[in-house]
Amino acid sequence: MARLSLKSAVSGNRGSTDSGIITGRVTRMKMTDQKPQSRPVPDWGVIAKRISGGTEYNALTDSNGHFEFELPPDSYNVTVNTQLGFWAPDGKTFVVKHGCIDVDFPIHADGGISGTVTTADGKPASNAQVAILRVSPPHEYFTVETDGRGHFEVRGREAG
């Protein structure tokens, strides 16, 4: 989930407008020595879309995964869902005059497996158990159940 927090008012003269700031970080969990660690994601596209009117503002994260927008006061939908194969919840926020809001995004893999299971006579196999085994490290095994049409889907998986 995107994390929202309100920072103290912007100090100093950042510009001649009555704008506010949206700032944050994009991170991703990586396994290091069998332990998950949060790592910054550099050069990641971030979009702030003004809810009234739909104007889009774009930014890229720096080497520390940090991004920043200076925007007119209004409501915005902020997203980092700009690359296939990864996903994060969007953050809705309101920019106030001379204010600063922090929106952080932990991104997750969005790989998937889906299919349809049929019986020998070609009919959908409803409520069938499908076993999925990851064979490239680490070995992971789990099952899912097909729906009434024999369809199954698994999301949020790393490539492997």
GROMACS elastic network, one bead per residue, 0.5 to 0.9 nm:
[ bonds ]
;  ai    aj funct       b0    kb
    1    88     6  0.68902   500
    1    89     6  0.52857   500
    1    90     6  0.78012   500
    1    91     6  0.82457   500
    1   104     6  0.86771   500
    1   105     6  0.70980   500
    1   106     6  0.72139   500
    2    88     6  0.72708   500
    2    89     6  0.57327   500
    2    90     6  0.64044   500
    2    91     6  0.56082   500
    2   103     6  0.64244   500
    2   104     6  0.55277   500
    2   106     6  0.69533   500
    3    24     6  0.89971   500
    3    91     6  0.76730   500
    3   102     6  0.77152   500
    3   103     6  0.54086   500
    3   104     6  0.50418   500
    3   105     6  0.67439   500
    3   106     6  0.87295   500
    4    24     6  0.88698   500
    4    91     6  0.74531   500
    4    92     6  0.86981   500
    4    93     6  0.79058   500
    4   101     6  0.71382   500
    4   102     6  0.56067   500
    4   104     6  0.67174   500
    5   100     6  0.89806   500
    5   101     6  0.59668   500
    5   102     6  0.51290   500
    5   103     6  0.66712   500
    5   104     6  0.88522   500
    6     9     6  0.88287   500
    6    99     6  0.82386   500
    6   100     6  0.64103   500
    6   102     6  0.61126   500
    6   103     6  0.89046   500
    7    10     6  0.83443   500
    7    99     6  0.75219   500
    7   100     6  0.53793   500
    7   101     6  0.56595   500
    7   102     6  0.67251   500
    8    11     6  0.84866   500
    8    99     6  0.70184   500
    8   100     6  0.65648   500
    8   101     6  0.84983   500
    9    20     6  0.87641   500
    9    97     6  0.88941   500
    9    98     6  0.60208   500
    9   100     6  0.59760   500
   10    13     6  0.83352   500
   10    14     6  0.80591   500
   10    20     6  0.76152   500
   10    21     6  0.78239   500
   10    98     6  0.53951   500
   10    99     6  0.55518   500
   10   100     6  0.61630   500
   11    14     6  0.79103   500
   11    98     6  0.79822   500
   12    15     6  0.89046   500
   13    16     6  0.72909   500
   14    17     6  0.82750   500
   14    19     6  0.88665   500
   14    70     6  0.89046   500
   14    98     6  0.89680   500
   15    18     6  0.80965   500
   15    19     6  0.81726   500
   16    19     6  0.85832   500
   17    20     6  0.88517   500
   17    72     6  0.79977   500
   17    97     6  0.88310   500
   17    98     6  0.88447   500
   18    71     6  0.87296   500
   18    72     6  0.67950   500
   18    73     6  0.75620   500
   18    96     6  0.85958   500
   18    97     6  0.52299   500
   18    98     6  0.61125   500
   19    70     6  0.62172   500
   19    71     6  0.51638   500
   19    73     6  0.58688   500
   19    95     6  0.78640   500
   19    96     6  0.72708   500
   19    97     6  0.52405   500
   19    98     6  0.57247   500
   19    99     6  0.78023   500
   20    69     6  0.82449   500
   20    70     6  0.56943   500
   20    71     6  0.54937   500
   20    72     6  0.62636   500
   20    73     6  0.62637   500
   20    95     6  0.56067   500
   20    96     6  0.55950   500
   20    97     6  0.51531   500
   20   100     6  0.57853   500
   20   101     6  0.81726   500
   21    68     6  0.69510   500
   21    69     6  0.56056   500
   21    71     6  0.61766   500
   21    72     6  0.86763   500
   21    95     6  0.68743   500
   21    96     6  0.82665   500
   21    97     6  0.87592   500
   21    98     6  0.73999   500
   21    99     6  0.61853   500
   21   101     6  0.62457   500
   21   102     6  0.83903   500
   22    48     6  0.87693   500
   22    67     6  0.82602   500
   22    68     6  0.56803   500
   22    69     6  0.51114   500
   22    70     6  0.66016   500
   22    71     6  0.75612   500
   22    93     6  0.86646   500
   22    95     6  0.72262   500
   22    99     6  0.86091   500
   22   100     6  0.58487   500
   22   102     6  0.59056   500
   22   103     6  0.70560   500
   23    66     6  0.73785   500
   23    67     6  0.56280   500
   23    69     6  0.63158   500
   23    70     6  0.87083   500
   23   100     6  0.73335   500
   23   101     6  0.62747   500
   23   103     6  0.61624   500
   23   104     6  0.80555   500
   24    65     6  0.81827   500
   24    66     6  0.56561   500
   24    67     6  0.55762   500
   24    68     6  0.66651   500
   24   101     6  0.82094   500
   24   102     6  0.50637   500
   24   105     6  0.76111   500
   25    40     6  0.72575   500
   25    41     6  0.81096   500
   25    61     6  0.74731   500
   25    64     6  0.77233   500
   25    65     6  0.50717   500
   25    67     6  0.61390   500
   25    68     6  0.89072   500
   25   102     6  0.84457   500
   25   103     6  0.71336   500
   25   105     6  0.61937   500
   25   106     6  0.82139   500
   26    39     6  0.85557   500
   26    40     6  0.60179   500
   26    41     6  0.56277   500
   26    42     6  0.79672   500
   26    44     6  0.76304   500
   26    46     6  0.89000   500
   26    61     6  0.73385   500
   26    64     6  0.85338   500
   26    65     6  0.50485   500
   26    66     6  0.65775   500
   26    67     6  0.80034   500
   26    80     6  0.78822   500
   26   104     6  0.60351   500
   26   106     6  0.58146   500
   26   107     6  0.69553   500
   27    38     6  0.61064   500
   27    39     6  0.52836   500
   27    41     6  0.52578   500
   27    42     6  0.87819   500
   27    64     6  0.89473   500
   27    65     6  0.65018   500
   27   104     6  0.79728   500
   27   105     6  0.63119   500
   27   107     6  0.61293   500
   28    37     6  0.81161   500
   28    38     6  0.55244   500
   28    39     6  0.53357   500
   28    40     6  0.64815   500
   28    41     6  0.66236   500
   28   105     6  0.85188   500
   28   106     6  0.54827   500
   28   107     6  0.52166   500
   28   108     6  0.65417   500
   28   109     6  0.88629   500
   29    36     6  0.59863   500
   29    37     6  0.53507   500
   29    39     6  0.61166   500
   29    40     6  0.89249   500
   29   106     6  0.76885   500
   29   107     6  0.78500   500
   29   108     6  0.75977   500
   30    35     6  0.80782   500
   30    36     6  0.54476   500
   30    37     6  0.53374   500
   30    38     6  0.63585   500
   30    39     6  0.67529   500
   31    34     6  0.56684   500
   31    35     6  0.52827   500
   31    37     6  0.61708   500
   31    38     6  0.88673   500
   32    35     6  0.51990   500
   32    36     6  0.61654   500
   32    37     6  0.66789   500
   33    36     6  0.83009   500
   38   106     6  0.83305   500
   39    64     6  0.85845   500
   39    65     6  0.83045   500
   40    61     6  0.89966   500
   40    63     6  0.74483   500
   40    64     6  0.53320   500
   40    66     6  0.78937   500
   41    44     6  0.64400   500
   41    61     6  0.71891   500
   41    62     6  0.80932   500
   41    63     6  0.72065   500
   41    64     6  0.68485   500
   41    66     6  0.82971   500
   41   107     6  0.89134   500
   42    60     6  0.78060   500
   42    61     6  0.52397   500
   42    62     6  0.52033   500
   42    64     6  0.61719   500
   42    66     6  0.77893   500
   43    60     6  0.53079   500
   43    62     6  0.59241   500
   43    63     6  0.70539   500
   43    65     6  0.74320   500
   44    59     6  0.81991   500
   44    60     6  0.52410   500
   44    61     6  0.51764   500
   44    62     6  0.80803   500
   44    65     6  0.75453   500
   44    67     6  0.89383   500
   44    80     6  0.75025   500
   44    82     6  0.78917   500
   44    83     6  0.83980   500
   45    58     6  0.70637   500
   45    59     6  0.59403   500
   45    61     6  0.67416   500
   45    79     6  0.86997   500
   45    80     6  0.61786   500
   45    81     6  0.80766   500
   45    82     6  0.59535   500
   45    83     6  0.79967   500
   46    57     6  0.83628   500
   46    58     6  0.58097   500
   46    59     6  0.52072   500
   46    60     6  0.59754   500
   46    61     6  0.74683   500
   46    67     6  0.76265   500
   46    78     6  0.72100   500
   46    79     6  0.58775   500
   46    81     6  0.77133   500
   46    82     6  0.71010   500
   47    56     6  0.65488   500
   47    57     6  0.56903   500
   47    59     6  0.65420   500
   47    60     6  0.88683   500
   47    77     6  0.80489   500
   47    78     6  0.56234   500
   47    79     6  0.53524   500
   47    80     6  0.64901   500
   47    81     6  0.84813   500
   47    82     6  0.80767   500
   48    55     6  0.83364   500
   48    56     6  0.57498   500
   48    57     6  0.51499   500
   48    58     6  0.65263   500
   48    59     6  0.84308   500
   48    69     6  0.80068   500
   48    76     6  0.60115   500
   48    77     6  0.56591   500
   48    79     6  0.65668   500
   49    52     6  0.88034   500
   49    53     6  0.88133   500
   49    54     6  0.58008   500
   49    55     6  0.56594   500
   49    57     6  0.62746   500
   49    58     6  0.87359   500
   49    75     6  0.85173   500
   49    76     6  0.53230   500
   49    77     6  0.51825   500
   49    78     6  0.63075   500
   49    79     6  0.83049   500
   50    53     6  0.63478   500
   50    55     6  0.51890   500
   50    56     6  0.62973   500
   50    57     6  0.81400   500
   50    74     6  0.69885   500
   50    75     6  0.60684   500
   50    77     6  0.65834   500
   50    78     6  0.88090   500
   51    54     6  0.54172   500
   51    55     6  0.77758   500
   51    74     6  0.77008   500
   51    75     6  0.56437   500
   51    76     6  0.53338   500
   51    77     6  0.66737   500
   52    55     6  0.79310   500
   52    74     6  0.76862   500
   52    75     6  0.73161   500
   52    76     6  0.83161   500
   54    76     6  0.89535   500
   57    69     6  0.78182   500
   57    71     6  0.84821   500
   58    69     6  0.81190   500
   59    67     6  0.65260   500
   59    68     6  0.70674   500
   59    69     6  0.71477   500
   60    65     6  0.85769   500
   60    66     6  0.82134   500
   60    67     6  0.62547   500
   60    68     6  0.85239   500
   61    64     6  0.73217   500
   61    68     6  0.81628   500
   62    65     6  0.52367   500
   62    66     6  0.53778   500
   62    67     6  0.66167   500
   63    66     6  0.73879   500
   64    67     6  0.89370   500
   66   104     6  0.89205   500
   71    74     6  0.82201   500
   71    95     6  0.72479   500
   72    95     6  0.71016   500
   72    96     6  0.78579   500
   72    97     6  0.74318   500
   73    94     6  0.72054   500
   73    97     6  0.56157   500
   73    98     6  0.86186   500
   73    99     6  0.88424   500
   74    93     6  0.85256   500
   74    94     6  0.56239   500
   74    95     6  0.53541   500
   74    96     6  0.69404   500
   75    92     6  0.73257   500
   75    93     6  0.57563   500
   75    95     6  0.62597   500
   75    96     6  0.89474   500
   76    91     6  0.82502   500
   76    92     6  0.57594   500
   76    93     6  0.54095   500
   76    94     6  0.60578   500
   76    95     6  0.74860   500
   77    90     6  0.68069   500
   77    91     6  0.58116   500
   77    93     6  0.64539   500
   77    94     6  0.87751   500
   78    90     6  0.57983   500
   78    91     6  0.50372   500
   78    92     6  0.60724   500
   78    93     6  0.75826   500
   78   103     6  0.82358   500
   79    82     6  0.76229   500
   79    88     6  0.77096   500
   79    89     6  0.74357   500
   79    91     6  0.64412   500
   79    92     6  0.87362   500
   79   105     6  0.84510   500
   80    83     6  0.80212   500
   80    87     6  0.76294   500
   80    88     6  0.66545   500
   80    89     6  0.82601   500
   80    90     6  0.72606   500
   80   105     6  0.73314   500
   80   107     6  0.79900   500
   81    84     6  0.78063   500
   81    86     6  0.69655   500
   81    87     6  0.56107   500
   81    88     6  0.63342   500
   81    89     6  0.81682   500
   81    90     6  0.78728   500
   81   107     6  0.85139   500
   82    86     6  0.82613   500
   82    87     6  0.85071   500
   83    86     6  0.62513   500
   83    87     6  0.81463   500
   84    87     6  0.80586   500
   84   110     6  0.78956   500
   84   111     6  0.89468   500
   85   108     6  0.84938   500
   85   109     6  0.58526   500
   85   111     6  0.55700   500
   85   112     6  0.87681   500
   85   156     6  0.86995   500
   85   158     6  0.87540   500
   86   107     6  0.63573   500
   86   108     6  0.54230   500
   86   111     6  0.75273   500
   86   156     6  0.81661   500
   87   106     6  0.86408   500
   87   107     6  0.54818   500
   87   108     6  0.52548   500
   87   109     6  0.63072   500
   87   110     6  0.58209   500
   87   156     6  0.81815   500
   88   105     6  0.64100   500
   88   106     6  0.62959   500
   88   108     6  0.62700   500
   88   109     6  0.89562   500
   89   105     6  0.74933   500
   89   106     6  0.84573   500
   89   107     6  0.82611   500
   90   105     6  0.81764   500
   91   103     6  0.68826   500
   91   104     6  0.85017   500
   91   105     6  0.83254   500
   92   103     6  0.89947   500
   93   101     6  0.78393   500
   93   103     6  0.83995   500
   94   101     6  0.81175   500
   95    98     6  0.85224   500
   95    99     6  0.66847   500
   95   100     6  0.72528   500
   95   101     6  0.71002   500
   96    99     6  0.50948   500
   96   100     6  0.75848   500
   96   101     6  0.87646   500
   97   100     6  0.87327   500
  108   156     6  0.68457   500
  108   157     6  0.84358   500
  108   158     6  0.85965   500
  109   155     6  0.85350   500
  109   156     6  0.52759   500
  109   157     6  0.57197   500
  109   158     6  0.54737   500
  109   159     6  0.81795   500
  110   155     6  0.59032   500
  110   157     6  0.57560   500
  110   158     6  0.71322   500
  111   154     6  0.83154   500
  111   155     6  0.58374   500
  111   156     6  0.53789   500
  111   158     6  0.57756   500
  111   159     6  0.63603   500
  112   153     6  0.71475   500
  112   154     6  0.53363   500
  112   156     6  0.63171   500
  112   157     6  0.59137   500
  112   158     6  0.82812   500
  112   159     6  0.85544   500
  113   152     6  0.82129   500
  113   153     6  0.57561   500
  113   154     6  0.52046   500
  113   155     6  0.67454   500
  113   157     6  0.83775   500
  114   151     6  0.73785   500
  114   152     6  0.54555   500
  114   154     6  0.62085   500
  114   155     6  0.85369   500
  115   150     6  0.82311   500
  115   151     6  0.57239   500
  115   152     6  0.56061   500
  115   153     6  0.66858   500
  116   124     6  0.73974   500
  116   125     6  0.80791   500
  116   146     6  0.77005   500
  116   149     6  0.77140   500
  116   150     6  0.51699   500
  116   152     6  0.62746   500
  116   153     6  0.89411   500
  117   122     6  0.89365   500
  117   123     6  0.85240   500
  117   124     6  0.61157   500
  117   125     6  0.54815   500
  117   126     6  0.79591   500
  117   128     6  0.76297   500
  117   130     6  0.85351   500
  117   146     6  0.74519   500
  117   149     6  0.84594   500
  117   150     6  0.50212   500
  117   151     6  0.64161   500
  117   152     6  0.80133   500
  118   121     6  0.76637   500
  118   122     6  0.53127   500
  118   123     6  0.52154   500
  118   126     6  0.83521   500
  118   149     6  0.88576   500
  118   150     6  0.64207   500
  119   122     6  0.52259   500
  119   123     6  0.53387   500
  119   124     6  0.62378   500
  119   125     6  0.55771   500
  120   123     6  0.75026   500
  122   125     6  0.87264   500
  123   149     6  0.86079   500
  123   150     6  0.83313   500
  124   148     6  0.74119   500
  124   149     6  0.52442   500
  124   151     6  0.79165   500
  125   128     6  0.58830   500
  125   146     6  0.72651   500
  125   147     6  0.82352   500
  125   148     6  0.74694   500
  125   149     6  0.69291   500
  125   151     6  0.82361   500
  126   145     6  0.81172   500
  126   146     6  0.55440   500
  126   147     6  0.53462   500
  126   149     6  0.58373   500
  126   151     6  0.77627   500
  127   145     6  0.54743   500
  127   147     6  0.57354   500
  127   148     6  0.66534   500
  127   149     6  0.88966   500
  127   150     6  0.71158   500
  128   144     6  0.82590   500
  128   145     6  0.54568   500
  128   146     6  0.52811   500
  128   147     6  0.80086   500
  128   150     6  0.72695   500
  129   143     6  0.62862   500
  129   144     6  0.57580   500
  129   146     6  0.66320   500
  130   142     6  0.84242   500
  130   143     6  0.53493   500
  130   144     6  0.52948   500
  130   145     6  0.60464   500
  130   146     6  0.73683   500
  130   152     6  0.80154   500
  131   141     6  0.71221   500
  131   142     6  0.58726   500
  131   144     6  0.66831   500
  131   145     6  0.88965   500
  132   140     6  0.80407   500
  132   141     6  0.57194   500
  132   142     6  0.55295   500
  132   143     6  0.59501   500
  132   144     6  0.79477   500
  133   139     6  0.69529   500
  133   140     6  0.56520   500
  133   142     6  0.67420   500
  133   143     6  0.87151   500
  134   137     6  0.72626   500
  134   138     6  0.71454   500
  134   139     6  0.52670   500
  134   140     6  0.50767   500
  134   141     6  0.64603   500
  134   160     6  0.66750   500
  135   138     6  0.72407   500
  135   139     6  0.55191   500
  135   140     6  0.74988   500
  135   160     6  0.74803   500
  136   139     6  0.65682   500
  136   140     6  0.89631   500
  136   160     6  0.57855   500
  137   140     6  0.81080   500
  137   160     6  0.78843   500
  144   152     6  0.70677   500
  144   153     6  0.80151   500
  144   154     6  0.78570   500
  145   150     6  0.86082   500
  145   151     6  0.84020   500
  145   152     6  0.65014   500
  145   153     6  0.89200   500
  146   149     6  0.73958   500
  146   153     6  0.81930   500
  147   150     6  0.52327   500
  147   151     6  0.54258   500
  147   152     6  0.65434   500
  148   151     6  0.74026   500
  149   152     6  0.89380   500
  154   157     6  0.75851   500
  157   160     6  0.85626   500
